[in-house]
Amino acid sequence: MKHGDEGIRILADMSKEQLIQIIIDDAKNWLAHDGLWFQAVEKRYGLDRAIDIDREAWSLFTVVEAKRIMERLNLQPGGGIPALVTCLYHRLYARLNLQDAIEQTENRVVFRMRDCRVQSARKRKGLADFPCKSVGIVEYREFAKTIDPRIVTTCVACPPDQHPDEYWCAWEFTIPQDAPQ
């Protein structure tokens, strides 16, 4: 053991159920920090500037997250749609949000965020959908490209777009027929 030895020892003595709860709590803490950070930037600089800064941060974070997931799962870049789907289910968001991958083939998949913790909270408070599309485009594109540079990301719908009740956002990932193998 090296990093945080005492914290690791504590984890080693916990049950599987306790460890799962810690993972969920850590994901909630991460999301709470992300939201509070965003609100602080929005309060100081306004919504448009906060979204610009958020987009810049996500363009970097999503690559770090993808690389760490790939390392943990012993995946190399270039694993195609199957590797992407696997990695999407290992993101921090996967611990908090209800998501699915549909219409999956070797060269295409549609990924949907069926319940988004952020958007659902806004809905409960009577607020409009958070306009996360411009951030999502960067986030999902860079995540997918890190998994496999051949993957092309297309937004199906994401707020402020209209979307059906069964999902908040949806993304199509494809590998073009003429992409190198």
VMD Tcl script that builds the backbone (N, CA, C; Angstrom):
set m [mol new atoms 543]
animate dup $m
set s [atomselect $m all]
$s set {name element resname resid chain x y z} {
  {N N MET 1 A 0.844 -1.184 0.000}
  {CA C MET 1 A 0.000 0.000 0.000}
  {C C MET 1 A 0.885 1.242 0.000}
  {N N LYS 2 A 0.402 2.296 -0.681}
  {CA C LYS 2 A 1.165 3.524 -0.677}
  {C C LYS 2 A 0.300 4.736 -0.360}
  {N N HIS 3 A -0.581 5.140 -1.251}
  {CA C HIS 3 A -1.379 6.351 -1.045}
  {C C HIS 3 A -2.465 6.106 0.000}
  {N N GLY 4 A -2.483 6.942 1.028}
  {CA C GLY 4 A -3.533 6.860 2.041}
  {C C GLY 4 A -3.595 5.517 2.740}
  {N N ASP 5 A -2.429 5.007 3.186}
  {CA C ASP 5 A -2.365 3.661 3.775}
  {C C ASP 5 A -3.451 3.396 4.815}
  {N N GLU 6 A -3.646 4.310 5.757}
  {CA C GLU 6 A -4.621 4.068 6.820}
  {C C GLU 6 A -6.032 4.005 6.250}
  {N N GLY 7 A -6.337 4.891 5.296}
  {CA C GLY 7 A -7.647 4.852 4.655}
  {C C GLY 7 A -7.871 3.554 3.905}
  {N N ILE 8 A -6.822 3.024 3.290}
  {CA C ILE 8 A -6.917 1.750 2.564}
  {C C ILE 8 A -7.131 0.609 3.549}
  {N N ARG 9 A -6.444 0.638 4.666}
  {CA C ARG 9 A -6.621 -0.409 5.684}
  {C C ARG 9 A -8.067 -0.435 6.183}
  {N N ILE 10 A -8.629 0.745 6.387}
  {CA C ILE 10 A -10.023 0.822 6.845}
  {C C ILE 10 A -10.941 0.181 5.809}
  {N N LEU 11 A -10.732 0.500 4.538}
  {CA C LEU 11 A -11.552 -0.081 3.473}
  {C C LEU 11 A -11.408 -1.602 3.416}
  {N N ALA 12 A -10.197 -2.087 3.621}
  {CA C ALA 12 A -9.934 -3.530 3.528}
  {C C ALA 12 A -10.745 -4.328 4.542}
  {N N ASP 13 A -11.134 -3.700 5.630}
  {CA C ASP 13 A -11.900 -4.393 6.674}
  {C C ASP 13 A -13.413 -4.277 6.500}
  {N N MET 14 A -13.859 -3.601 5.448}
  {CA C MET 14 A -15.297 -3.379 5.259}
  {C C MET 14 A -15.924 -4.477 4.413}
  {N N SER 15 A -17.227 -4.612 4.588}
  {CA C SER 15 A -17.983 -5.589 3.804}
  {C C SER 15 A -18.202 -5.043 2.388}
  {N N LYS 16 A -18.607 -5.920 1.501}
  {CA C LYS 16 A -18.918 -5.515 0.125}
  {C C LYS 16 A -20.006 -4.446 0.116}
  {N N GLU 17 A -21.046 -4.629 0.932}
  {CA C GLU 17 A -22.142 -3.670 0.984}
  {C C GLU 17 A -21.656 -2.303 1.455}
  {N N GLN 18 A -20.775 -2.291 2.452}
  {CA C GLN 18 A -20.230 -1.023 2.939}
  {C C GLN 18 A -19.386 -0.344 1.851}
  {N N LEU 19 A -18.603 -1.121 1.124}
  {CA C LEU 19 A -17.773 -0.563 0.056}
  {C C LEU 19 A -18.636 0.010 -1.072}
  {N N ILE 20 A -19.707 -0.676 -1.414}
  {CA C ILE 20 A -20.623 -0.162 -2.438}
  {C C ILE 20 A -21.224 1.158 -1.974}
  {N N GLN 21 A -21.617 1.244 -0.712}
  {CA C GLN 21 A -22.184 2.489 -0.193}
  {C C GLN 21 A -21.166 3.618 -0.231}
  {N N ILE 22 A -19.908 3.319 0.063}
  {CA C ILE 22 A -18.861 4.345 -0.005}
  {C C ILE 22 A -18.706 4.840 -1.442}
  {N N ILE 23 A -18.735 3.944 -2.409}
  {CA C ILE 23 A -18.615 4.352 -3.815}
  {C C ILE 23 A -19.762 5.282 -4.200}
  {N N ILE 24 A -20.964 4.933 -3.784}
  {CA C ILE 24 A -22.131 5.774 -4.085}
  {C C ILE 24 A -22.002 7.129 -3.385}
  {N N ASP 25 A -21.612 7.115 -2.107}
  {CA C ASP 25 A -21.439 8.371 -1.370}
  {C C ASP 25 A -20.356 9.238 -2.009}
  {N N ASP 26 A -19.238 8.629 -2.413}
  {CA C ASP 26 A -18.166 9.388 -3.050}
  {C C ASP 26 A -18.637 10.003 -4.365}
  {N N ALA 27 A -19.439 9.280 -5.119}
  {CA C ALA 27 A -19.977 9.830 -6.369}
  {C C ALA 27 A -20.904 11.009 -6.065}
  {N N LYS 28 A -21.730 10.888 -5.029}
  {CA C LYS 28 A -22.610 11.994 -4.637}
  {C C LYS 28 A -21.789 13.212 -4.203}
  {N N ASN 29 A -20.724 12.962 -3.447}
  {CA C ASN 29 A -19.856 14.063 -3.013}
  {C C ASN 29 A -19.206 14.750 -4.208}
  {N N TRP 30 A -18.741 13.955 -5.163}
  {CA C TRP 30 A -18.141 14.518 -6.376}
  {C C TRP 30 A -19.155 15.395 -7.107}
  {N N LEU 31 A -20.370 14.898 -7.281}
  {CA C LEU 31 A -21.391 15.647 -8.001}
  {C C LEU 31 A -21.794 16.910 -7.231}
  {N N ALA 32 A -21.871 16.804 -5.904}
  {CA C ALA 32 A -22.197 17.985 -5.093}
  {C C ALA 32 A -21.110 19.045 -5.254}
  {N N HIS 33 A -19.863 18.629 -5.238}
  {CA C HIS 33 A -18.768 19.587 -5.423}
  {C C HIS 33 A -18.845 20.224 -6.805}
  {N N ASP 34 A -19.092 19.417 -7.815}
  {CA C ASP 34 A -19.210 19.932 -9.179}
  {C C ASP 34 A -20.323 20.978 -9.259}
  {N N GLY 35 A -21.453 20.678 -8.661}
  {CA C GLY 35 A -22.581 21.609 -8.691}
  {C C GLY 35 A -22.309 22.887 -7.920}
  {N N LEU 36 A -21.707 22.760 -6.745}
  {CA C LEU 36 A -21.399 23.944 -5.940}
  {C C LEU 36 A -20.342 24.808 -6.609}
  {N N TRP 37 A -19.353 24.161 -7.225}
  {CA C TRP 37 A -18.330 24.894 -7.970}
  {C C TRP 37 A -18.997 25.676 -9.102}
  {N N PHE 38 A -19.872 25.013 -9.844}
  {CA C PHE 38 A -20.548 25.663 -10.958}
  {C C PHE 38 A -21.371 26.857 -10.464}
  {N N GLN 39 A -22.123 26.663 -9.383}
  {CA C GLN 39 A -22.961 27.746 -8.866}
  {C C GLN 39 A -22.118 28.943 -8.421}
  {N N ALA 40 A -20.944 28.689 -7.843}
  {CA C ALA 40 A -20.065 29.783 -7.421}
  {C C ALA 40 A -19.550 30.559 -8.627}
  {N N VAL 41 A -19.171 29.850 -9.674}
  {CA C VAL 41 A -18.697 30.510 -10.893}
  {C C VAL 41 A -19.846 31.274 -11.555}
  {N N GLU 42 A -21.023 30.648 -11.593}
  {CA C GLU 42 A -22.192 31.312 -12.185}
  {C C GLU 42 A -22.532 32.598 -11.423}
  {N N LYS 43 A -22.487 32.556 -10.096}
  {CA C LYS 43 A -22.813 33.729 -9.284}
  {C C LYS 43 A -21.834 34.870 -9.576}
  {N N ARG 44 A -20.569 34.534 -9.743}
  {CA C ARG 44 A -19.553 35.565 -9.959}
  {C C ARG 44 A -19.529 36.080 -11.395}
  {N N TYR 45 A -19.682 35.174 -12.381}
  {CA C TYR 45 A -19.453 35.544 -13.781}
  {C C TYR 45 A -20.677 35.423 -14.686}
  {N N GLY 46 A -21.758 34.857 -14.199}
  {CA C GLY 46 A -22.947 34.681 -15.019}
  {C C GLY 46 A -22.999 33.296 -15.640}
  {N N LEU 47 A -24.203 32.915 -16.089}
  {CA C LEU 47 A -24.433 31.561 -16.603}
  {C C LEU 47 A -23.599 31.246 -17.836}
  {N N ASP 48 A -23.553 32.143 -18.809}
  {CA C ASP 48 A -22.825 31.842 -20.046}
  {C C ASP 48 A -21.344 31.606 -19.790}
  {N N ARG 49 A -20.730 32.452 -18.968}
  {CA C ARG 49 A -19.299 32.286 -18.657}
  {C C ARG 49 A -19.077 31.011 -17.844}
  {N N ALA 50 A -19.984 30.711 -16.917}
  {CA C ALA 50 A -19.855 29.486 -16.115}
  {C C ALA 50 A -19.913 28.256 -17.010}
  {N N ILE 51 A -20.802 28.270 -17.998}
  {CA C ILE 51 A -20.888 27.132 -18.920}
  {C C ILE 51 A -19.617 27.025 -19.748}
  {N N ASP 52 A -19.058 28.157 -20.188}
  {CA C ASP 52 A -17.790 28.135 -20.936}
  {C C ASP 52 A -16.677 27.500 -20.105}
  {N N ILE 53 A -16.567 27.901 -18.852}
  {CA C ILE 53 A -15.531 27.376 -17.967}
  {C C ILE 53 A -15.788 25.903 -17.670}
  {N N ASP 54 A -17.051 25.560 -17.469}
  {CA C ASP 54 A -17.417 24.167 -17.203}
  {C C ASP 54 A -17.056 23.278 -18.397}
  {N N ARG 55 A -17.329 23.766 -19.580}
  {CA C ARG 55 A -17.005 23.021 -20.800}
  {C C ARG 55 A -15.495 22.774 -20.878}
  {N N GLU 56 A -14.712 23.788 -20.559}
  {CA C GLU 56 A -13.256 23.645 -20.576}
  {C C GLU 56 A -12.784 22.610 -19.550}
  {N N ALA 57 A -13.345 22.669 -18.344}
  {CA C ALA 57 A -12.966 21.703 -17.309}
  {C C ALA 57 A -13.361 20.282 -17.705}
  {N N TRP 58 A -14.569 20.115 -18.248}
  {CA C TRP 58 A -15.028 18.785 -18.652}
  {C C TRP 58 A -14.191 18.223 -19.805}
  {N N SER 59 A -13.705 19.089 -20.683}
  {CA C SER 59 A -12.885 18.589 -21.799}
  {C C SER 59 A -11.622 17.916 -21.282}
  {N N LEU 60 A -11.161 18.325 -20.118}
  {CA C LEU 60 A -9.971 17.724 -19.511}
  {C C LEU 60 A -10.336 16.559 -18.590}
  {N N PHE 61 A -11.339 16.775 -17.718}
  {CA C PHE 61 A -11.705 15.741 -16.753}
  {C C PHE 61 A -12.159 14.455 -17.432}
  {N N THR 62 A -12.960 14.569 -18.474}
  {CA C THR 62 A -13.517 13.377 -19.119}
  {C C THR 62 A -12.419 12.483 -19.689}
  {N N VAL 63 A -11.321 13.088 -20.150}
  {CA C VAL 63 A -10.186 12.310 -20.660}
  {C C VAL 63 A -9.492 11.590 -19.501}
  {N N VAL 64 A -9.296 12.296 -18.393}
  {CA C VAL 64 A -8.687 11.676 -17.206}
  {C C VAL 64 A -9.544 10.501 -16.738}
  {N N GLU 65 A -10.852 10.724 -16.664}
  {CA C GLU 65 A -11.759 9.668 -16.208}
  {C C GLU 65 A -11.698 8.464 -17.145}
  {N N ALA 66 A -11.748 8.701 -18.457}
  {CA C ALA 66 A -11.702 7.599 -19.427}
  {C C ALA 66 A -10.399 6.811 -19.298}
  {N N LYS 67 A -9.284 7.503 -19.184}
  {CA C LYS 67 A -7.983 6.822 -19.071}
  {C C LYS 67 A -7.899 5.980 -17.802}
  {N N ARG 68 A -8.404 6.504 -16.701}
  {CA C ARG 68 A -8.371 5.746 -15.441}
  {C C ARG 68 A -9.270 4.519 -15.506}
  {N N ILE 69 A -10.420 4.667 -16.125}
  {CA C ILE 69 A -11.320 3.516 -16.281}
  {C C ILE 69 A -10.654 2.458 -17.149}
  {N N MET 70 A -10.070 2.887 -18.270}
  {CA C MET 70 A -9.401 1.940 -19.169}
  {C C MET 70 A -8.258 1.223 -18.451}
  {N N GLU 71 A -7.491 1.960 -17.675}
  {CA C GLU 71 A -6.385 1.351 -16.928}
  {C C GLU 71 A -6.915 0.332 -15.927}
  {N N ARG 72 A -7.956 0.699 -15.195}
  {CA C ARG 72 A -8.546 -0.201 -14.196}
  {C C ARG 72 A -9.072 -1.482 -14.833}
  {N N LEU 73 A -9.651 -1.338 -16.035}
  {CA C LEU 73 A -10.227 -2.493 -16.731}
  {C C LEU 73 A -9.241 -3.180 -17.676}
  {N N ASN 74 A -8.014 -2.650 -17.701}
  {CA C ASN 74 A -6.965 -3.203 -18.576}
  {C C ASN 74 A -7.396 -3.174 -20.051}
  {N N LEU 75 A -7.940 -2.032 -20.482}
  {CA C LEU 75 A -8.365 -1.839 -21.864}
  {C C LEU 75 A -7.389 -0.917 -22.574}
  {N N GLN 76 A -7.100 -1.223 -23.807}
  {CA C GLN 76 A -6.251 -0.379 -24.637}
  {C C GLN 76 A -7.133 0.495 -25.523}
  {N N PRO 77 A -6.654 1.686 -25.925}
  {CA C PRO 77 A -7.425 2.501 -26.871}
  {C C PRO 77 A -7.691 1.717 -28.158}
  {N N GLY 78 A -8.832 1.982 -28.755}
  {CA C GLY 78 A -9.167 1.315 -30.013}
  {C C GLY 78 A -10.113 0.147 -29.854}
  {N N GLY 79 A -10.756 0.031 -28.706}
  {CA C GLY 79 A -11.643 -1.098 -28.436}
  {C C GLY 79 A -13.029 -0.983 -29.031}
  {N N GLY 80 A -13.293 0.097 -29.754}
  {CA C GLY 80 A -14.572 0.236 -30.447}
  {C C GLY 80 A -15.747 0.490 -29.527}
  {N N ILE 81 A -16.921 0.266 -30.098}
  {CA C ILE 81 A -18.178 0.506 -29.384}
  {C C ILE 81 A -18.303 -0.373 -28.138}
  {N N PRO 82 A -17.937 -1.671 -28.185}
  {CA C PRO 82 A -18.044 -2.478 -26.965}
  {C C PRO 82 A -17.232 -1.908 -25.794}
  {N N ALA 83 A -16.021 -1.438 -26.065}
  {CA C ALA 83 A -15.193 -0.854 -25.002}
  {C C ALA 83 A -15.820 0.439 -24.490}
  {N N LEU 84 A -16.359 1.243 -25.398}
  {CA C LEU 84 A -16.998 2.491 -24.987}
  {C C LEU 84 A -18.166 2.211 -24.055}
  {N N VAL 85 A -19.038 1.289 -24.419}
  {CA C VAL 85 A -20.203 0.982 -23.587}
  {C C VAL 85 A -19.751 0.490 -22.212}
  {N N THR 86 A -18.767 -0.377 -22.183}
  {CA C THR 86 A -18.236 -0.848 -20.904}
  {C C THR 86 A -17.749 0.317 -20.060}
  {N N CYS 87 A -16.992 1.208 -20.656}
  {CA C CYS 87 A -16.441 2.346 -19.911}
  {C C CYS 87 A -17.521 3.323 -19.461}
  {N N LEU 88 A -18.545 3.528 -20.272}
  {CA C LEU 88 A -19.640 4.420 -19.865}
  {C C LEU 88 A -20.296 3.933 -18.580}
  {N N TYR 89 A -20.379 2.626 -18.398}
  {CA C TYR 89 A -20.995 2.079 -17.187}
  {C C TYR 89 A -20.055 2.088 -15.982}
  {N N HIS 90 A -18.826 2.534 -16.187}
  {CA C HIS 90 A -17.865 2.636 -15.080}
  {C C HIS 90 A -17.602 4.083 -14.680}
  {N N ARG 91 A -18.300 5.032 -15.288}
  {CA C ARG 91 A -18.137 6.445 -14.937}
  {C C ARG 91 A -18.777 6.728 -13.579}
  {N N LEU 92 A -18.354 7.816 -12.949}
  {CA C LEU 92 A -18.976 8.219 -11.690}
  {C C LEU 92 A -20.482 8.420 -11.855}
  {N N TYR 93 A -20.889 8.995 -12.989}
  {CA C TYR 93 A -22.314 9.193 -13.227}
  {C C TYR 93 A -23.105 7.887 -13.167}
  {N N ALA 94 A -22.489 6.802 -13.553}
  {CA C ALA 94 A -23.191 5.519 -13.574}
  {C C ALA 94 A -23.596 5.070 -12.168}
  {N N ARG 95 A -22.980 5.637 -11.158}
  {CA C ARG 95 A -23.322 5.299 -9.769}
  {C C ARG 95 A -24.548 6.069 -9.294}
  {N N LEU 96 A -24.919 7.124 -10.039}
  {CA C LEU 96 A -25.963 8.036 -9.581}
  {C C LEU 96 A -27.152 8.134 -10.513}
  {N N ASN 97 A -26.930 7.967 -11.793}
  {CA C ASN 97 A -27.959 8.187 -12.799}
  {C C ASN 97 A -28.406 6.870 -13.411}
  {N N LEU 98 A -29.623 6.858 -13.882}
  {CA C LEU 98 A -30.145 5.687 -14.587}
  {C C LEU 98 A -29.862 5.890 -16.074}
  {N N GLN 99 A -29.080 5.009 -16.653}
  {CA C GLN 99 A -28.684 5.144 -18.052}
  {C C GLN 99 A -28.786 3.807 -18.758}
  {N N ASP 100 A -28.867 3.865 -20.091}
  {CA C ASP 100 A -28.869 2.621 -20.848}
  {C C ASP 100 A -28.219 2.824 -22.207}
  {N N ALA 101 A -27.818 1.712 -22.781}
  {CA C ALA 101 A -27.253 1.678 -24.128}
  {C C ALA 101 A -28.207 0.838 -24.962}
  {N N ILE 102 A -28.708 1.421 -26.047}
  {CA C ILE 102 A -29.678 0.722 -26.888}
  {C C ILE 102 A -29.182 0.703 -28.326}
  {N N GLU 103 A -29.822 -0.134 -29.116}
  {CA C GLU 103 A -29.515 -0.216 -30.548}
  {C C GLU 103 A -28.029 -0.484 -30.799}
  {N N GLN 104 A -27.405 -1.259 -29.915}
  {CA C GLN 104 A -25.962 -1.479 -30.014}
  {C C GLN 104 A -25.621 -2.491 -31.097}
  {N N THR 105 A -24.679 -2.097 -31.950}
  {CA C THR 105 A -24.068 -2.988 -32.940}
  {C C THR 105 A -22.562 -2.848 -32.780}
  {N N GLU 106 A -21.824 -3.475 -33.620}
  {CA C GLU 106 A -20.364 -3.399 -33.582}
  {C C GLU 106 A -19.880 -1.975 -33.879}
  {N N ASN 107 A -20.656 -1.199 -34.665}
  {CA C ASN 107 A -20.217 0.133 -35.106}
  {C C ASN 107 A -21.110 1.285 -34.653}
  {N N ARG 108 A -22.082 0.996 -33.777}
  {CA C ARG 108 A -23.006 2.057 -33.378}
  {C C ARG 108 A -23.696 1.708 -32.066}
  {N N VAL 109 A -23.972 2.754 -31.280}
  {CA C VAL 109 A -24.790 2.597 -30.080}
  {C C VAL 109 A -25.442 3.936 -29.773}
  {N N VAL 110 A -26.620 3.875 -29.175}
  {CA C VAL 110 A -27.273 5.067 -28.641}
  {C C VAL 110 A -27.249 4.928 -27.121}
  {N N PHE 111 A -26.697 5.936 -26.474}
  {CA C PHE 111 A -26.573 5.962 -25.022}
  {C C PHE 111 A -27.521 7.021 -24.492}
  {N N ARG 112 A -28.367 6.630 -23.520}
  {CA C ARG 112 A -29.364 7.551 -22.990}
  {C C ARG 112 A -29.219 7.717 -21.483}
  {N N MET 113 A -29.393 8.956 -21.030}
  {CA C MET 113 A -29.458 9.257 -19.605}
  {C C MET 113 A -30.936 9.308 -19.261}
  {N N ARG 114 A -31.428 8.184 -18.745}
  {CA C ARG 114 A -32.869 8.070 -18.495}
  {C C ARG 114 A -33.304 8.846 -17.259}
  {N N ASP 115 A -32.459 8.880 -16.249}
  {CA C ASP 115 A -32.723 9.734 -15.095}
  {C C ASP 115 A -31.414 10.404 -14.712}
  {N N CYS 116 A -31.403 11.705 -14.739}
  {CA C CYS 116 A -30.224 12.507 -14.404}
  {C C CYS 116 A -30.468 13.164 -13.055}
  {N N ARG 117 A -29.604 12.917 -12.120}
  {CA C ARG 117 A -29.761 13.434 -10.761}
  {C C ARG 117 A -29.884 14.961 -10.758}
  {N N VAL 118 A -29.071 15.628 -11.572}
  {CA C VAL 118 A -29.104 17.093 -11.632}
  {C C VAL 118 A -30.436 17.575 -12.207}
  {N N GLN 119 A -30.828 17.023 -13.337}
  {CA C GLN 119 A -32.061 17.477 -13.982}
  {C C GLN 119 A -33.299 17.124 -13.153}
  {N N SER 120 A -33.303 15.954 -12.548}
  {CA C SER 120 A -34.450 15.557 -11.721}
  {C C SER 120 A -34.614 16.481 -10.517}
  {N N ALA 121 A -33.494 16.885 -9.916}
  {CA C ALA 121 A -33.555 17.814 -8.778}
  {C C ALA 121 A -34.124 19.155 -9.223}
  {N N ARG 122 A -33.704 19.625 -10.394}
  {CA C ARG 122 A -34.234 20.886 -10.913}
  {C C ARG 122 A -35.736 20.772 -11.169}
  {N N LYS 123 A -36.147 19.652 -11.718}
  {CA C LYS 123 A -37.570 19.438 -12.003}
  {C C LYS 123 A -38.382 19.456 -10.703}
  {N N ARG 124 A -37.873 18.776 -9.659}
  {CA C ARG 124 A -38.562 18.757 -8.364}
  {C C ARG 124 A -38.703 20.169 -7.786}
  {N N LYS 125 A -37.729 21.031 -8.069}
  {CA C LYS 125 A -37.746 22.404 -7.563}
  {C C LYS 125 A -38.536 23.345 -8.461}
  {N N GLY 126 A -39.101 22.808 -9.548}
  {CA C GLY 126 A -39.874 23.632 -10.465}
  {C C GLY 126 A -39.026 24.483 -11.393}
  {N N LEU 127 A -37.763 24.131 -11.543}
  {CA C LEU 127 A -36.855 24.888 -12.406}
  {C C LEU 127 A -36.829 24.291 -13.804}
  {N N ALA 128 A -36.439 25.106 -14.764}
  {CA C ALA 128 A -36.294 24.642 -16.145}
  {C C ALA 128 A -35.115 23.678 -16.244}
  {N N ASP 129 A -35.102 22.866 -17.291}
  {CA C ASP 129 A -33.962 21.985 -17.549}
  {C C ASP 129 A -32.684 22.813 -17.585}
  {N N PHE 130 A -31.620 22.250 -17.026}
  {CA C PHE 130 A -30.321 22.913 -17.116}
  {C C PHE 130 A -29.797 22.741 -18.535}
  {N N PRO 131 A -29.338 23.809 -19.201}
  {CA C PRO 131 A -28.897 23.719 -20.596}
  {C C PRO 131 A -27.474 23.155 -20.711}
  {N N CYS 132 A -27.348 21.852 -20.584}
  {CA C CYS 132 A -26.032 21.217 -20.511}
  {C C CYS 132 A -25.498 20.699 -21.850}
  {N N LYS 133 A -26.203 20.933 -22.935}
  {CA C LYS 133 A -25.826 20.358 -24.226}
  {C C LYS 133 A -24.399 20.711 -24.651}
  {N N SER 134 A -24.016 21.974 -24.567}
  {CA C SER 134 A -22.684 22.350 -25.046}
  {C C SER 134 A -21.582 21.690 -24.220}
  {N N VAL 135 A -21.825 21.497 -22.936}
  {CA C VAL 135 A -20.860 20.781 -22.084}
  {C C VAL 135 A -20.883 19.298 -22.429}
  {N N GLY 136 A -22.086 18.742 -22.594}
  {CA C GLY 136 A -22.222 17.323 -22.920}
  {C C GLY 136 A -21.541 16.953 -24.227}
  {N N ILE 137 A -21.632 17.834 -25.220}
  {CA C ILE 137 A -20.985 17.544 -26.506}
  {C C ILE 137 A -19.491 17.339 -26.309}
  {N N VAL 138 A -18.861 18.236 -25.574}
  {CA C VAL 138 A -17.419 18.124 -25.312}
  {C C VAL 138 A -17.133 16.906 -24.433}
  {N N GLU 139 A -17.916 16.762 -23.376}
  {CA C GLU 139 A -17.705 15.655 -22.428}
  {C C GLU 139 A -17.775 14.298 -23.119}
  {N N TYR 140 A -18.857 14.028 -23.834}
  {CA C TYR 140 A -19.029 12.714 -24.456}
  {C C TYR 140 A -18.102 12.509 -25.648}
  {N N ARG 141 A -17.869 13.563 -26.426}
  {CA C ARG 141 A -16.952 13.435 -27.568}
  {C C ARG 141 A -15.540 13.077 -27.111}
  {N N GLU 142 A -15.040 13.799 -26.115}
  {CA C GLU 142 A -13.666 13.555 -25.648}
  {C C GLU 142 A -13.549 12.222 -24.916}
  {N N PHE 143 A -14.572 11.834 -24.181}
  {CA C PHE 143 A -14.568 10.534 -23.514}
  {C C PHE 143 A -14.485 9.425 -24.565}
  {N N ALA 144 A -15.364 9.497 -25.559}
  {CA C ALA 144 A -15.403 8.466 -26.602}
  {C C ALA 144 A -14.101 8.428 -27.394}
  {N N LYS 145 A -13.555 9.589 -27.757}
  {CA C LYS 145 A -12.303 9.637 -28.518}
  {C C LYS 145 A -11.137 9.058 -27.726}
  {N N THR 146 A -11.186 9.198 -26.405}
  {CA C THR 146 A -10.126 8.617 -25.568}
  {C C THR 146 A -10.216 7.099 -25.597}
  {N N ILE 147 A -11.420 6.570 -25.588}
  {CA C ILE 147 A -11.622 5.121 -25.649}
  {C C ILE 147 A -11.214 4.592 -27.020}
  {N N ASP 148 A -11.646 5.295 -28.062}
  {CA C ASP 148 A -11.313 4.891 -29.433}
  {C C ASP 148 A -11.388 6.132 -30.327}
  {N N PRO 149 A -10.244 6.579 -30.851}
  {CA C PRO 149 A -10.231 7.811 -31.660}
  {C C PRO 149 A -11.116 7.763 -32.906}
  {N N ARG 150 A -11.548 6.583 -33.313}
  {CA C ARG 150 A -12.398 6.466 -34.501}
  {C C ARG 150 A -13.850 6.835 -34.230}
  {N N ILE 151 A -14.248 6.866 -32.966}
  {CA C ILE 151 A -15.653 7.071 -32.615}
  {C C ILE 151 A -16.073 8.517 -32.871}
  {N N VAL 152 A -17.209 8.649 -33.541}
  {CA C VAL 152 A -17.836 9.949 -33.798}
  {C C VAL 152 A -19.043 10.063 -32.872}
  {N N THR 153 A -19.150 11.201 -32.193}
  {CA C THR 153 A -20.225 11.435 -31.228}
  {C C THR 153 A -21.221 12.435 -31.800}
  {N N THR 154 A -22.506 12.084 -31.717}
  {CA C THR 154 A -23.579 12.959 -32.178}
  {C C THR 154 A -24.622 13.079 -31.081}
  {N N CYS 155 A -25.032 14.299 -30.804}
  {CA C CYS 155 A -26.085 14.518 -29.819}
  {C C CYS 155 A -27.439 14.236 -30.465}
  {N N VAL 156 A -28.201 13.333 -29.873}
  {CA C VAL 156 A -29.567 13.058 -30.317}
  {C C VAL 156 A -30.487 14.128 -29.731}
  {N N ALA 157 A -30.355 14.358 -28.429}
  {CA C ALA 157 A -31.103 15.408 -27.732}
  {C C ALA 157 A -30.456 15.631 -26.374}
  {N N CYS 158 A -30.407 16.892 -25.963}
  {CA C CYS 158 A -29.862 17.245 -24.654}
  {C C CYS 158 A -30.354 18.657 -24.337}
  {N N PRO 159 A -30.802 18.904 -23.109}
  {CA C PRO 159 A -31.279 20.245 -22.788}
  {C C PRO 159 A -30.246 21.317 -23.153}
  {N N PRO 160 A -30.677 22.385 -23.797}
  {CA C PRO 160 A -32.037 22.893 -23.832}
  {C C PRO 160 A -32.937 22.289 -24.920}
  {N N ASP 161 A -32.462 21.289 -25.670}
  {CA C ASP 161 A -33.305 20.634 -26.673}
  {C C ASP 161 A -34.537 20.024 -26.002}
  {N N GLN 162 A -35.599 19.925 -26.764}
  {CA C GLN 162 A -36.750 19.138 -26.321}
  {C C GLN 162 A -36.315 17.672 -26.298}
  {N N HIS 163 A -36.832 16.923 -25.362}
  {CA C HIS 163 A -36.506 15.500 -25.248}
  {C C HIS 163 A -37.743 14.761 -24.762}
  {N N PRO 164 A -37.851 13.487 -25.123}
  {CA C PRO 164 A -39.007 12.727 -24.642}
  {C C PRO 164 A -38.904 12.477 -23.129}
  {N N ASP 165 A -40.006 12.116 -22.534}
  {CA C ASP 165 A -40.020 11.875 -21.093}
  {C C ASP 165 A -39.128 10.711 -20.666}
  {N N GLU 166 A -38.839 9.776 -21.584}
  {CA C GLU 166 A -38.070 8.590 -21.166}
  {C C GLU 166 A -36.572 8.826 -21.024}
  {N N TYR 167 A -36.073 10.002 -21.424}
  {CA C TYR 167 A -34.663 10.314 -21.172}
  {C C TYR 167 A -34.438 11.822 -21.159}
  {N N TRP 168 A -33.341 12.211 -20.488}
  {CA C TRP 168 A -32.941 13.620 -20.444}
  {C C TRP 168 A -32.050 13.957 -21.624}
  {N N CYS 169 A -31.102 13.062 -21.904}
  {CA C CYS 169 A -30.230 13.287 -23.046}
  {C C CYS 169 A -29.921 11.935 -23.681}
  {N N ALA 170 A -29.539 12.002 -24.949}
  {CA C ALA 170 A -29.165 10.784 -25.677}
  {C C ALA 170 A -28.046 11.139 -26.644}
  {N N TRP 171 A -27.147 10.189 -26.809}
  {CA C TRP 171 A -25.952 10.387 -27.626}
  {C C TRP 171 A -25.768 9.182 -28.528}
  {N N GLU 172 A -25.475 9.449 -29.776}
  {CA C GLU 172 A -25.192 8.368 -30.724}
  {C C GLU 172 A -23.679 8.333 -30.945}
  {N N PHE 173 A -23.127 7.150 -30.810}
  {CA C PHE 173 A -21.703 6.932 -31.045}
  {C C PHE 173 A -21.569 5.979 -32.226}
  {N N THR 174 A -20.775 6.364 -33.203}
  {CA C THR 174 A -20.595 5.522 -34.395}
  {C C THR 174 A -19.119 5.449 -34.775}
  {N N ILE 175 A -18.783 4.370 -35.421}
  {CA C ILE 175 A -17.482 4.240 -36.080}
  {C C ILE 175 A -17.785 4.199 -37.567}
  {N N PRO 176 A -17.356 5.228 -38.296}
  {CA C PRO 176 A -17.650 5.273 -39.737}
  {C C PRO 176 A -17.110 4.041 -40.464}
  {N N GLN 177 A -17.831 3.643 -41.509}
  {CA C GLN 177 A -17.437 2.471 -42.306}
  {C C GLN 177 A -16.010 2.609 -42.834}
  {N N ASP 178 A -15.597 3.818 -43.187}
  {CA C ASP 178 A -14.282 4.019 -43.785}
  {C C ASP 178 A -13.181 4.287 -42.754}
  {N N ALA 179 A -13.503 4.154 -41.449}
  {CA C ALA 179 A -12.496 4.371 -40.403}
  {C C ALA 179 A -11.447 3.272 -40.437}
  {N N PRO 180 A -10.178 3.622 -40.243}
  {CA C PRO 180 A -9.136 2.591 -40.229}
  {C C PRO 180 A -9.356 1.613 -39.089}
  {N N GLN 181 A -8.973 0.391 -39.300}
  {CA C GLN 181 A -9.134 -0.624 -38.260}
  {C C GLN 181 A -8.010 -0.601 -37.322}
}
mol reanalyze $m
mol bondsrecalc $m
mol representation Tube
mol addrep $m
